Amino acid sequence: MPLTPEQEAEIARQRATPRQTLRAVSEGMETHLYTAYPVLDHGFVRVIDYMGDDAAIVQAARVSYGAGTRHVSNDEGLIRYLMRHWHSTPFEMCEIKLHVKLPVFVARQWIRHRTANVNEYSARYSIL
């Protein structure tokens, strides 16, 4: 089931009203913000919000060193090192909030494997 015209209109409104911010901005994520990407037959994924960037990752990794080793060229190398050696904690300084439409069995696997904090649409309080 694709997005409804109302959902499409809401997305268009959100994309049409940019906001100035003092927080870190990722140009790559900004291009995906609010855009719904179809997945398989009936699903979609869209980015609602995000927090953090490469600087947040390297700052978390270097917290014990202070500012003594900060260079942009070193930042890329550090991120590659962290990924290569499975040091995942600094990457937890970044988050992405997604709106996802997916089959129930996939959602249950996400919860089972603790890959997300979940807020579901409730059939108890709303008409589906």
C-alpha positions as CSV (number, residue, x, y, z in Angstrom):
1,M,0.0,0.0,0.0
2,P,1.7,3.3,-1.1
3,L,1.5,6.5,0.9
4,T,-1.9,8.2,0.9
5,P,-2.3,11.7,-0.7
6,E,-2.6,13.1,2.8
7,Q,0.7,11.6,3.8
8,E,2.3,12.9,0.6
9,A,1.0,16.4,1.3
10,E,2.4,16.3,4.9
11,I,5.8,15.2,3.6
12,A,5.7,18.0,1.0
13,R,4.8,20.6,3.7
14,Q,7.7,19.4,5.9
15,R,10.2,19.5,3.1
16,A,9.1,23.0,2.0
17,T,9.7,24.6,5.4
18,P,13.4,24.5,6.2
19,R,14.5,25.6,9.7
20,Q,17.7,27.2,10.8
21,T,19.5,25.3,13.6
22,L,22.6,25.5,15.7
23,R,23.1,21.7,15.8
24,A,25.4,19.7,13.6
25,V,23.9,19.2,10.2
26,S,24.7,16.3,7.8
27,E,24.1,17.4,4.2
28,G,23.8,13.7,3.2
29,M,21.0,13.1,5.7
30,E,19.3,16.4,4.8
31,T,18.8,15.2,1.3
32,H,16.9,12.1,2.6
33,L,14.9,13.9,5.3
34,Y,11.1,13.1,5.0
35,T,11.4,11.3,1.7
36,A,9.6,8.0,1.7
37,Y,11.5,5.2,0.0
38,P,9.4,2.2,-1.1
39,V,10.5,-1.2,0.2
40,L,9.2,-4.5,-1.4
41,D,5.5,-4.7,-2.0
42,H,3.8,-2.6,0.7
43,G,6.4,-1.0,2.9
44,F,8.5,2.2,3.0
45,V,11.2,3.9,5.1
46,R,11.7,7.6,5.7
47,V,14.0,9.6,7.8
48,I,12.1,11.8,10.3
49,D,15.0,13.2,12.3
50,Y,18.7,12.5,13.0
51,M,21.3,13.5,15.6
52,G,25.1,13.6,15.3
53,D,27.7,13.6,12.6
54,D,31.2,12.4,12.0
55,A,32.5,15.0,14.6
56,A,30.3,13.4,17.3
57,I,31.7,10.0,16.6
58,V,35.4,11.1,16.7
59,Q,34.8,13.3,19.8
60,A,33.3,10.2,21.6
61,A,36.3,8.1,20.5
62,R,38.8,10.7,21.7
63,V,37.1,11.6,24.9
64,S,40.1,10.5,26.9
65,Y,42.6,12.4,24.7
66,G,41.0,15.8,24.6
67,A,41.6,18.0,21.6
68,G,45.2,16.9,21.2
69,T,44.7,14.6,18.1
70,R,42.1,16.5,16.1
71,H,42.7,16.8,12.4
72,V,40.1,16.2,9.6
73,S,42.4,13.7,7.9
74,N,42.8,11.9,11.1
75,D,39.0,11.9,11.7
76,E,38.4,9.8,8.6
77,G,41.2,7.3,9.5
78,L,39.8,7.0,13.1
79,I,36.3,6.3,11.8
80,R,37.7,3.6,9.5
81,Y,39.7,2.1,12.4
82,L,36.7,2.0,14.6
83,M,34.6,0.2,12.0
84,R,37.3,-2.2,11.0
85,H,37.9,-3.2,14.7
86,W,34.2,-3.3,15.6
87,H,34.5,-0.5,18.2
88,S,30.8,0.4,18.0
89,T,30.3,2.6,21.1
90,P,31.3,5.9,19.5
91,F,28.8,5.3,16.8
92,E,26.0,5.3,19.4
93,M,26.5,9.1,19.6
94,C,24.5,9.3,16.4
95,E,20.8,8.4,16.0
96,I,18.3,8.3,13.2
97,K,14.6,8.4,13.7
98,L,12.8,6.5,11.0
99,H,9.1,6.1,10.0
100,V,8.9,2.5,8.8
101,K,6.0,0.6,7.4
102,L,6.8,-3.1,7.5
103,P,5.3,-6.6,8.1
104,V,4.7,-7.6,11.7
105,F,7.2,-10.5,11.5
106,V,10.0,-8.1,10.5
107,A,9.1,-5.7,13.3
108,R,9.2,-8.5,15.8
109,Q,12.7,-9.5,14.6
110,W,13.9,-5.9,15.2
111,I,12.6,-6.0,18.7
112,R,14.0,-9.5,19.4
113,H,17.5,-8.4,18.3
114,R,17.3,-5.1,20.1
115,T,18.1,-2.9,17.2
116,A,15.6,-0.1,17.8
117,N,13.4,1.8,20.3
118,V,9.9,1.3,19.0
119,N,6.8,3.4,19.1
120,E,3.9,1.6,17.3
121,Y,0.6,2.7,15.9
122,S,-1.9,1.3,18.4
123,A,-5.0,-0.6,17.3
124,R,-6.3,-0.3,20.8
125,Y,-6.8,3.5,20.6
126,S,-7.1,4.1,16.9
127,I,-9.1,2.8,14.0
128,L,-6.7,1.0,11.6
